[in-house]
Amino acid sequence: MPEIIVGSRKRSKAKVVITQGTGIIKINDREPIRYFSRQDLVDVIILPLKTAGVMGNVDVYARVLGGGISGQAGAISHGIARALAKFNPELRPTLKSAGLLTRDPREKERMKYGLAKRRKRFQFSKR
């Protein structure tokens, strides 16, 4: 049975399964372009497959939850890269040098009390 690998980005989590196949990509049981409706996000998803040179040789099934569409695309890309590295350990150096195995740590900053926004202060009047 294929192993489920988790990828994440911002608040999104993606569970990815990769199997030997004909190049089918399904995200939440839909085609990538129908799920995201933006070609640039589909390109983000297929980047690990192109980098590893396995486009059309593996089937990708992803379940993604949370966050927005950009974060979801990044989570799926991260999950695919991790799954490919596990699927074929020889691909790991290629994916690592492309920066696809690194989890992007940038998250939304928390709201702080006493401030107008995350860092913006209320206007100060001396008199």
C-alpha positions as CSV (number, residue, x, y, z in Angstrom):
1,M,0.0,0.0,0.0
2,P,1.4,3.5,-0.9
3,E,2.5,5.7,2.0
4,I,0.8,9.0,2.8
5,I,3.2,11.9,3.0
6,V,2.2,15.3,4.5
7,G,3.3,18.6,3.1
8,S,2.6,22.0,4.6
9,R,2.7,25.7,3.8
10,K,1.2,28.6,5.9
11,R,-2.0,27.2,7.4
12,S,-2.5,24.5,4.7
13,K,-1.8,20.8,5.1
14,A,-1.7,18.4,2.2
15,K,-1.7,14.6,2.3
16,V,0.0,13.2,-0.8
17,V,0.2,9.7,-2.2
18,I,2.5,8.9,-5.2
19,T,2.2,5.7,-7.2
20,Q,3.8,4.4,-10.4
21,G,1.4,5.3,-13.2
22,T,0.6,7.4,-16.3
23,G,0.8,11.0,-14.9
24,I,-2.7,11.5,-13.4
25,I,-2.8,14.3,-10.9
26,K,-5.9,14.6,-8.6
27,I,-6.4,17.2,-5.9
28,N,-9.5,16.6,-3.7
29,D,-10.8,14.3,-6.5
30,R,-10.5,17.1,-9.1
31,E,-8.1,18.1,-11.9
32,P,-5.6,20.7,-10.7
33,I,-6.8,23.4,-13.1
34,R,-10.4,22.8,-12.1
35,Y,-9.4,23.0,-8.4
36,F,-7.2,26.1,-8.5
37,S,-8.5,27.7,-11.7
38,R,-5.2,29.5,-12.1
39,Q,-2.3,28.1,-14.2
40,D,0.5,29.6,-12.1
41,L,-0.7,27.6,-9.1
42,V,-0.8,24.4,-11.2
43,D,2.8,25.2,-12.3
44,V,3.8,25.4,-8.6
45,I,2.3,21.9,-8.1
46,I,4.0,20.2,-11.0
47,L,7.4,21.9,-10.4
48,P,8.7,19.0,-8.2
49,L,7.7,16.5,-10.9
50,K,9.5,18.4,-13.6
51,T,12.6,19.0,-11.5
52,A,12.8,15.2,-10.7
53,G,12.1,14.3,-14.4
54,V,9.2,12.0,-13.5
55,M,6.4,13.9,-15.2
56,G,4.0,11.4,-16.8
57,N,5.5,8.4,-14.9
58,V,3.8,8.8,-11.6
59,D,0.3,9.4,-10.4
60,V,-0.3,12.0,-7.7
61,Y,-3.4,12.0,-5.4
62,A,-3.6,14.8,-2.9
63,R,-6.0,15.8,-0.1
64,V,-5.6,19.4,1.0
65,L,-7.2,21.3,3.9
66,G,-6.9,24.8,5.4
67,G,-5.5,28.1,4.3
68,G,-6.0,29.8,0.9
69,I,-5.4,28.5,-2.6
70,S,-1.8,29.8,-2.7
71,G,-0.9,28.1,0.6
72,Q,-2.6,24.9,-0.6
73,A,-0.6,24.9,-3.8
74,G,2.6,25.3,-1.8
75,A,1.6,22.5,0.6
76,I,0.9,20.1,-2.3
77,S,4.2,21.0,-3.9
78,H,6.0,20.3,-0.6
79,G,4.2,17.1,-0.1
80,I,4.9,15.9,-3.7
81,A,8.6,16.7,-3.2
82,R,8.8,14.8,0.1
83,A,6.9,11.8,-1.4
84,L,9.2,11.7,-4.4
85,A,12.3,11.8,-2.1
86,K,10.8,8.8,-0.2
87,F,9.6,7.1,-3.4
88,N,13.1,7.3,-5.0
89,P,16.0,8.3,-2.7
90,E,18.2,9.1,-5.7
91,L,16.0,12.2,-6.4
92,R,16.6,13.7,-3.0
93,P,19.8,15.8,-4.0
94,T,18.0,17.2,-7.1
95,L,14.9,18.2,-5.1
96,K,17.0,19.6,-2.2
97,S,19.2,21.8,-4.4
98,A,16.0,23.2,-6.0
99,G,14.7,24.1,-2.5
100,L,11.6,22.0,-2.8
101,L,12.1,19.9,0.4
102,T,12.4,22.9,2.7
103,R,9.2,23.9,4.5
104,D,8.7,27.6,4.1
105,P,8.5,29.0,7.7
106,R,6.7,32.2,6.9
107,E,3.4,32.5,8.7
108,K,1.0,35.3,9.5
109,E,2.1,37.3,12.5
110,R,-0.1,37.2,15.5
111,M,-2.2,40.2,16.6
112,K,-0.8,41.9,19.7
113,Y,-2.9,43.7,22.3
114,G,-2.4,47.5,22.5
115,L,-1.7,47.8,18.8
116,A,-3.9,48.8,15.8
117,K,-2.6,45.9,13.6
118,R,0.2,43.4,13.9
119,R,2.9,46.1,14.2
120,K,1.1,49.4,13.6
121,R,0.6,51.5,16.7
122,F,-2.2,53.9,17.5
123,Q,-1.5,57.5,16.8
124,F,0.4,59.2,19.7
125,S,-0.4,62.7,20.8
126,K,1.9,64.5,23.1
127,R,-0.6,67.3,23.9
